[in-house]
Amino acid sequence: MISLSKISNKAIFICIFILIFIKIIFYVLIKNDYISFGLGGGSDANYYHGYALGYNDVAVNFWPVILRFFNDLGFYSRDGISYLFLFINLFIIPFLVAKLSGLNFQNSQKYYLYSVLLCLIYPTLFFYTFDIYRDVFMVLSFLVGCLIVKKCLSRSNFISFSYFYILAILMGLFLMALRPYLGYAFLLALVLWKIKLTKKRIFLFAVLYFFALFIANYIGILERLTEYRSGFEEGQNGSTLGLNFSNPVMFIPNFILSTLGQLFGLYITNPLAMILLLIETFPFFIMLKYVIKNIKMADSFIRFLLIFFVIYGSVWLIGNDNLGTAVRLRMYNYFAIYISFFYILNLKRQQGIK
């Protein structure tokens, strides 16, 4: 943190400009087949495209329904949506994250620029701008939902609070249509945001949390998730961690290993996994430590983000056993911590706390 603070704002701004330029050049080269890069997930995009054009009639989520709606209006273009995703990745999401973090370009310029730079560096989200994958749209929808929640929780007037709370519920339902457990986690966090968090309480909640997971698995509440996970061993994608969640005694140890391997990226299988560990996970880990260390600074909005972080992560860390899928699923966890980190950092600056 000390060395980073010595870098001038001009240097950070130049890095942002260069990174945007490199991404655009890289994007154009890939889209025009001058270079190739194995991104995976092509079957998803092909399915979405087929549904949009009316070749398929079974919608697995709400995203292909949206695409068909635009196709019926005559506004659908596979490449056009891909270019729109690039624009969202470069110019909407980074500045939306900065806004959610409470950063202002005039008053907290260095933090603002670092926040934007961090989002631009994030490789996984950029990889899914090359076609009509739902990931970029879902991240955008999640961040817009968080913005609504932030406005809601900052309102003292009951009518204004209720208005934004209803909007937040509607956004949660929309997220549920895109990915059910993403929406469920968003809505549950919207209910549980009043839970006070301290270092002592975090330790107590962690003990209760693992105990609750153990009981829930033992009595069969998590059976659908564990069965879904076992399907990775039989499916074409394959299991990468190979953890057996059918044994209730080993459930908690396996859950911890799944968290270390998928959320923290410590299961290194290839050079790309190492790159993602350094670029994505290392900043996330440092920021997570900072947020926990300064948990007393967490207000209602940060509590919402942290509760969402736990609930959402719990579901996919139990149900998913593929590291390629994990880097897509964990984006919402990472962005929740990014926002919390810069939010607390800026709050301490405003209060003159080091």
N, C-alpha and C positions, 0 to 999 in steps of 0.2 A: 504493500500500500504506500509506503514511504517513497520508494523509487518511482512508482507510477505517478505520484503526485508532483514529481519534479518535471514530468514531461509537459511541454507547453501545449496550450489549447490549439495553437496553430498547427503543431505537429500531429495532434490527434485528428484535427479536421482534414489535414492532408491525407492521413491514413484512411479516413472514411471515403474521401473522394477517390483515392487509388483503388480501394477495395470495390467500390461500386463500379468503377471502370473495368476492373478485371472480371468481375462477375458478369457484366454485360457482354464483354468479349467472349468469355468462356461459354456463356449461354448461346450466343449466336453461332459459335463454332460447333457446339453439340447439336443444336436444332437443324443446322444445315449439313450435318454428317461429315464435317471436316475432321472431327475427332470423335471417338466413342468412349463411353463411360458406363460401366454396368451399374445401373441404379436400382434394378429390381422393381417389382410391383407393376410390371407392364401389363399383366393380365387384369389388374384392377382398372387401369385406365381404359383398356380395350373394352371391358365390360361396361363401364360408364358410358363410353362413346356409343356402343351398340344399343344401350337402353335409350340414350338421348335420341337416336335416330329411329327408334321403334322396333329394332331387331329383337329385343328382349322385353318381356313383360313382367318379370319378377324383380322388384326393387328391394335390395338387401338393406338399404338405408335411405335417407331422404335426399342425399346428394344427387343420385341419378334422376330423381323426380324433378329436382331443380333444373338440371340440365335439359331434360325433355321439355319442361315448361318454356325455357328460352328458345329451344328448337322450334316449338310450335308457334312462337311469336316471330320466328325468323331471325333471331339474334344469336343463334348458337354457332360457334366456331371453335373447333378443338384447339387450333393454334392460337386463336384470339384469347381464349380463356387462359392458356398457358402463358402468354405474354402479360395478361392481366395479373396472374399470380406472381410473375417476376416483379412487376411494379409494386404489388402489395408487399412482397418480401423486402424490396429495397427502400421503399418510401413511406409505407403505411405502418407496418408492424414495428419497426424500430422506434418511430416517433410516438406510437401509441403506448409502447412499453415505458418510454420516458415520461409520458403524461401520467400514466398509472402510478409511476414511481414518485410523482409529485415534483418532478424536476422542471425547472424553467430555464430556458436558454440564457436569459439575461442575468438571473440571480444565482444560478448554480451551473454555470457553463461547462466546467470540467466534468462534473458528474453526468451531465446531460450528454456530452460528447462520448464519454466512456460507455454509457448505456446504449447509445446508438451503435457504437463500434462493436460492442459485444454481440448485439443482435445480428449485425451484418456479418460477423465472423461465423456465426452459428451455421455449420455446413448442412446438417440434415434437412432443415426447412428449405434451404436453397435447392437441394437435390430434387425436391418434390414440386418444383416450379416448372419442370420440363414437360409435364403432361397434365391431364385433368384429374390428378389425384385429389382426394378431398382434404388432405392434411393442411394445406395452406389456408383453405377456406375455414376449416374447423378452428385453427389457431386464431385466425382473425375473429371468428364468432365468439370464441372463448374470451379473448381480450376485450371485445366490445361488451360482453356480459359482465366482465370484471369492472369495466368503466361504469356500467349502470349500477352495480353493487356499491362501488365507491361513492357515487353520487347519492345513493339511497342512505348509506350509513353515515353520511356527513350531514344529513338533514335533521334538524331538531323539530321542525314543524310536522305534525302528525299526517296532515293531508299530503304534503310533499313526500314524506317518507313512504307513505302507503302507495303513492303513485309509482315511485321508482321501484318499490318492493314488488309490485305486481309486474312491472316490466322485467325485473330480474327473474321472476318465476317463469314468465313467458319465454325468456331467453334460455332458461334451464330446460324447459320442455323442448325448445328448438334444438339445443345441444343433445338432448336425449334422442331426438329423431335422427341425428347425425351419428351418434355413438352412444348407446344407452347408458353405460356406466359413467361416461363423461358427464352426461346430464344429471344422473343420480347424484354423483359426487358434488356437483355444483349446487343442486337443490338442498342436499343435506347440509352442506357448509353454510348455506343461506339460513338454515334453521339453527345451527349450532354455533354461530359466530360469537355469541355472548360468553362462551366459555373462557374464563380468564387463564392466561398462560404465564407461568413463572418457571424458573429452573427446577425448583423442587416439584412443582406440579407436572412438569414434563417427564421427570423420572417416574413419578407415581402413575401418570397416564400411560407411560410406556409399559410398565408392568401390567396394568389393567388391560391395556390394548392387546398384548401378547396372550394374556389369559383368556380374553374374550374371543380372540381368533382361534385359540386351541379348542375352547368349548364349542364355538360355532362349527368348526370343522368336525369335531367329535360327534355332534348330534346330527350332522348331515346338512346344515344350512349352506355350506360352501361346496356341496357335492357337484353342482352344475359347473362351477369354476374348475374344480380339480378334474372333472371328466373332460372338459374342454381342453385343459392343458395336456391330458394324456393323448388327445387326438393329434398333437404335434408329432408324436412318435410314429403314428400311422400315416400321417399326411405327407404330401410331396415336399413341403417345406422342411420337415424334419425337426426333431428336438435337438437343441444345441447344448442345453445344460444337463438334460437327462435326469432330472430330479423326480423321484417317485413320491407324489403327494398322497398316495392312497394309504400310506401307513400313518395313522393318527399320532403315534408317538414321535415320529420324525417330522411332523408337520412344521413346527416352529423352527428347528434347525434348517430344514429345506427352504422355508420362507426367508430366513436370514441369508442363506446362500443365493437364493433367487434375487434378493435385493442387492447384494454385493455384485452379482454378475450382471444384472440388467440395469438397475437404476444407477449404480456407480461404475458400470462398465469394466469391472475387474476380471472378467472372463475374456482373455485376449486370444483370439483365434487367427487373426491375420493382421497385416500392417495397417489396414483401414481402421480396425478396432483400436489400435494403439493411437492413431491420429485423433480419433474421436475422443479417446480417453483424455488426451492432452488438451484438445481444443474445447470440447464441450464439458466433460465431466470434472476436470480439475478446477476450472472457475466455479462450477456449480458447488463442488465440495467446499471450497474456501468460503463461498458466500453463505452456504448452509451453516457452517460453523459460526460465522459472524452473526447470522440471524439468531441462532440459539443462544449465543453469548450475550446478545443484547435484547433478549426476549422481553424484558421489562418495558422496552420501547414500543412493543406491538400494540397498536390500537385496534379498533373493530375491523378495519379493512384487512390488516395484516393477519389478524386471527382468522378471518374468512379464508384467506389464501392458504394459510398453514393447515387449517382443518381440511380444506379441499385437497391439499397436497397428500395428506395421510389417507383420506378415504379413497381418492382416485387411485393412488399408488397401490393401496392394499388390493384392489380388485385386479388390476392387470398384472401385478407381480405374482399373484396366485394363478391367474388364468393363462398367462402367456409363458411359452417356453422356447421362444425363438428370438435370438439376439438381433436379427435384422428387423423384426417387428418391434422390438423393445426400443430402438432408437427413435421410432415414430411415436410410440405410446408415451415415452417419458418427456416429450417436449413440453407438455402442460405442467408437469412437475418442475421442470427446469425454469420455465418462464415465471411460475409462481414464486420461486426463490429469487430469481433475478430482480423481480419487482420489489419483493420484500427487502432485499439487500439494499438497493438504491434508495428505497423509501426511508428505511431506518437511518442510512448514512446521511441522507439529506436532512432528516428530522434532527439528528444530533448536531449537524452543522448549524441549523437554524437556532437551536437552543444553546449553542456554544459549548457542546460536550465533545470531548476528544475520545 
